[in-house]
Amino acid sequence: MAGSGTAHLRPLDEVLLRVEDLVVEFPAKGGRVVHAVSGISFDIAKGETLGLVGESGCGKSTTGRAILQLPPPTSGSVVLHGEDLTKADASVVRSRRTDMQMIFQDPISSLNPRRYIGDVVAEPLGVWGPKDRDEQWRIVAQTLERVGIDPDLARFKRPHEFSGGQCQRISIARALVLDPELIICDEPVSALDVSIQAQILNLLEDLKRDSQLTLVFIAHDLAVVKNISDRVAVMYLGKMCEISESDELYARPAHPYTSLLLGSVPEPDPSIDVSSIEVVEGELPSPLAPPSGCRFRTRCPRVTDVCATDEPLMRRVGDDHFVACHHPLITPVEVGQATR
């Protein structure tokens, strides 16, 4: 797996956001480099939800932050509405962030514990307007109501007085208050109980429908991603291995890693023979020294010599279904041969 290439990208005028050859690296001790994200590409159409999945440490959250230029990527491009944010000056990037917001992974620690909820949600308005405090509160109250929080009850309370699910709703309100086009959801339900997860997911779906939001939904829970995503991209050790429409990917995974990942999802059936289920074996290699060629080759059941020398490129295996693998589970097709 873990390949490069742009065969899966759509024309720029058809998408809201296009990320191409994104690289994010961090310095480490001894002059070494952490290869967090290594040349991934994807795009998102307006009103679409892209699910970004993979094991912990594969670079999902770093990718989401790099889209917002937090931190700026080492190289590559992030094009929003035809404008490359990686080449824009700081003032342009700052203004563009009003169109892109983020829901952070930990709903409680992402809120300032010393500030009232009304002030937390209103803070973006204090920067970008309106400046009138009464008008700010009107917008804040309306936004809190949209996410199911009583504004009058929450206005002068602090985050510790709310549950995890309520804090996540408040975090969503803070992301919505500037009326953005794109929201990066960084594992927004991973810290919540199952019943609360369902409420937050339903809330995001309602907000997406009502406000034409575009979402990048980062998660490691494949069942959650399937239910909320239009398309799903699978990452492994900083690389993209497969991208497809959600139903297609879950029904016909083309990459061995995707297949093993889906096979590891627990089934609520006591009659299933657990010993017969294939799982991803071995440890995730270090991003300080990723394997040559295909990065998944050290754990792949279909590995051959070519996997150690040549990095696989994205190839079409179906309509809007692409995989980066030398030995995919689905036979690749030539451009124009995919069936609709």
N, C-alpha and C positions, 0 to 999 in steps of 0.2 A: 504494500500500500504506500501510503504516504507519498503522493506524487504531486506534480505540478501541472501546468498547462491551463489554457483558457478556453478549451473547446466547449465548455458548458455555459459560458457567459452569453447573455442575450444582448441585442443592440442597445447602445447607451440611451437612445431616446425612448426605450420601452421600460426603463427601470428608474426607480427613485434613487437608489444607492448602488454603487458599483465599487467593490474592493478588488484590487488586482495586484498580484505578486506581493502581498503584504508580508513584511519581515519585521519581527520585534525581537531584539536581542538585549541582554543585560550583562554588564561586566561582573565577573566573579573573581574570587581570590586567585592569585598566581597568574594573573593575566589571561585566565580562561574566560569563555563566553557561554552564557546560557542561551541556547537557541529555543526561545519560547514559542515563536511562530515563524515558520520558514517558507514563505512564498505561497500563501494560500490566496485563492481568488473565488469570489462569489458575488451575486447581485440579488437585489430585492426589488420587486415591483411595488408600486403604491398600493396600500391596502392588503398586502401579503404578510404572512407570518413565516419566517424562516426559523426552523428548529436547528440548533447547533448542539450536537451531542458528542460524547466521547468520555473516556476514563478521566478521573481526576489527574490533573497535571498535563493534559493534552494541549492546553493553550486556549480554551474556550473563553474564559473570562478576560484573558489578556487581549484576545481579538476584539471583544466587545469594548474594552477600554480604549484600544488603539483607534477604533472607529471614531471615538469622541476626542482623539488626540490626547488621551490621558493614560499613558504617556504618548507623545508623538511616535509613530513607527520608525524603525531604523531605515526602512526603504519601502517602496511600493506606493500605491495611490489609493486614496479614499475619495471617490467622486460623488458628491451630493448635488443633484440638480445640475449636472454638467460641470460643476466647479470642484477642482482637486483641492481638498483641504490640506493636504500635505505640502502644497506649494503656496498656499495663501498666507498672508501676514497675520500676526497675532490678533489684530482687531477684527479681521474678517472671520477667523476661526471662532473668536469669542461671540460674535453676533450669530454665527451659524449654530452655536450650541443651543440657542433658543428653539431650533427646529429638531434637535436631538436631545433626548433626556435618558436617564438611566435609573432603573430600579435595582438597588443593590441587594446582595445576597442575604445579609443579616438585617432584618427589618428594624431591630431594636438599636443596634450600635450605629446604624446609618443616620439616626436622628439625634440631634444635640440634646443631651439629657438635662441641660440647664435652661432650655428655652421652652416657652409655651408652644403648644401645637399650632395655635393661630399664627404665631410669628414664624415658626418653621416653614409652614406652607406658603406664607406670604413673602418670604425672603426673596425669591426670584422676581416677584413683582416690584420689590423695593429697588432692584437693579434696573429692570427693563420697563417698569411702568405698568399701570398708571401710578402717579405719585400721590394722588389723593388717598388718604388712609381709609376713608369710608368706602370708596370704590374698590380698593384692594380687598377689604373684608367682604364685600359683596361677592367678589370673584372667588375668594377662598371658601366662603360659606357654600356657594353653589358647587364648587369642586368637591368639597368634603361630602356634601349630600349625594353627589354622583357615585361616590365610592362606599356609601352606606355608613358614614360617620355623622353623628349629630353635631353640627358646627357649634351651637351654643354650649353644649356640654363639653366639647373638646377644646374650645378656644383658650381657656386659661388653665388647662391641665398640661402636665409634662409626660414624656414618653413612658416613664416607669409606671404610670397609672393605667396603662393599656396592655392588653394581651398581645401576643406575637402576631396574631391574625389582624388585630386592629392596627397595630403599628405598620404592618405591610400595606393595609388600605391607606394609611396616612402617607406612606412613602409613595404610593401610586398617585395620590392626590398632589403631592409635591411635584411629581414628574409631569402631571397633566396641567398644572396651573398656568403654564405659558402656552398651552395649546400646541404642542409639538406635532410634527408629522411622523417622526420615528422614535420609538422607545426601545432601548436595549434592556431586556429583562434578564438579569444575571441570577439564575436559579431562584426565582422569586417565591417558590413554595417549598424549597428543600428543608427549611427549618420549621415547617408548620405541620400540625396534625392532618391526617388524611381528610377529615371532614372539612377542615378549614381550607385545605388545598383546593378542594372542589369549588368552594365559594370564591376563592381568589381567581381561579381559572375561568369560572363563569363570568366574573366581573370583567376580566380582561377581554373575553369574547364580546361581551355587551358593549364595552367601551370601543373596541375595534370596529364593531358594526356601526355604532352611532356616530363616531367621530372619524371614520375612515383612517384609523391608525395603521401604521406599518410597524411590525414587531420583529425583533430578533430575540428568540426565546432560547436562552442558554440553560441546559439541564443535562443531568446524567440519568434521569428517570425516563426510560424510553416509552413507557406507557403514557406518561404525561405529555411528552413531546408529540406522540402520535395524535392525541386528541385535539391539540391546539394548533398544529402546524399545517401549512399548505405544502411546504417543501421542507425537506430535512437534509442537512449536511452533516457528515460524519467525520470527525477529526481524530487523528492519532499522532501523538508526539510532535505537535506543531505543524502537521501536514493535513491536507484534505484527501480523504480516500474515496468518498462516494457522495453524490448529491442527486436527489430525485424527488418527485412528488411523494407525499407522505404515504399514501395507500400503496403505491407501487413499491417503495423501498421496503415496507414491512412485509409485503406479500412475496417479493422476489429480490432479496438482497443479492447484490452482485459481487461484493467484496467479502473475502473470508472473514475479515475482522467484523464487518457488519453482521454477518450471519452468526458468528460466535457471540457477539454482543446481544443480539435478539434472542438467541438460544439461552442466554443466562438469565432472562427475565423470569422471575418466579411465576409458576402457574398454580392457581388455587384448586388443585386436583390431587387428592391423596393417592390416587391410583397410578400416577405417573412414576415411572422408574427413574429416580434421580440419578442413579449411577450411569445411565445411558445418555445423559445430556452432555453435549460438548461444551466446554467452557474455555475461556482464554487463559492459557497456562503461562507461567513464567512471570517475571517482574518487568514492569515498564522500564525500558532503557533510560539512562540519564540524558537529559537535554544538554548536558555539558559535552557529551560525546555521543551523539546519535549514530546509529548504524549507517553504513554506506548503502547506496542503492535504495532499496525499499526499506523504510524504517520498521515495518512490521515483520520483516523476514525472520527475526530472532524468535518469534512466537507463532509463526504461520505454519499450518499443517500442509500447505501446498508449495512450500519454498523450493526453488531450484537455484542453480548457479547464477543465472541471469539476474536474480533478485538482489544478489550481493554487489553487482557491478553497475547495473543500469537503474536509474530512477524511473518508475512508471509515470506515464502522462495520462491525463484524463481522456477517456474514450467513451463514445456513445454505445450503450447496450440496449437502449429503448428510447421511446419518445420522452424527452426531458429526463432521461436517466443516464448518468455518467459515472464512470468508475476509473480509478487510477490503480491498476493491477496488471501484472504480467500474465496471471492465470485466473481471470475472473470466473465466477460461478455461472455467468450468463455470457453467451457468445457475443462479442462486439459486432456492431453493424456499421456499415458505411453511412456517411451523411446522406440523408434523403431516403434511407431504407427503413427507418423506424416506422412502425405502424401507429396510426392514430385510432 
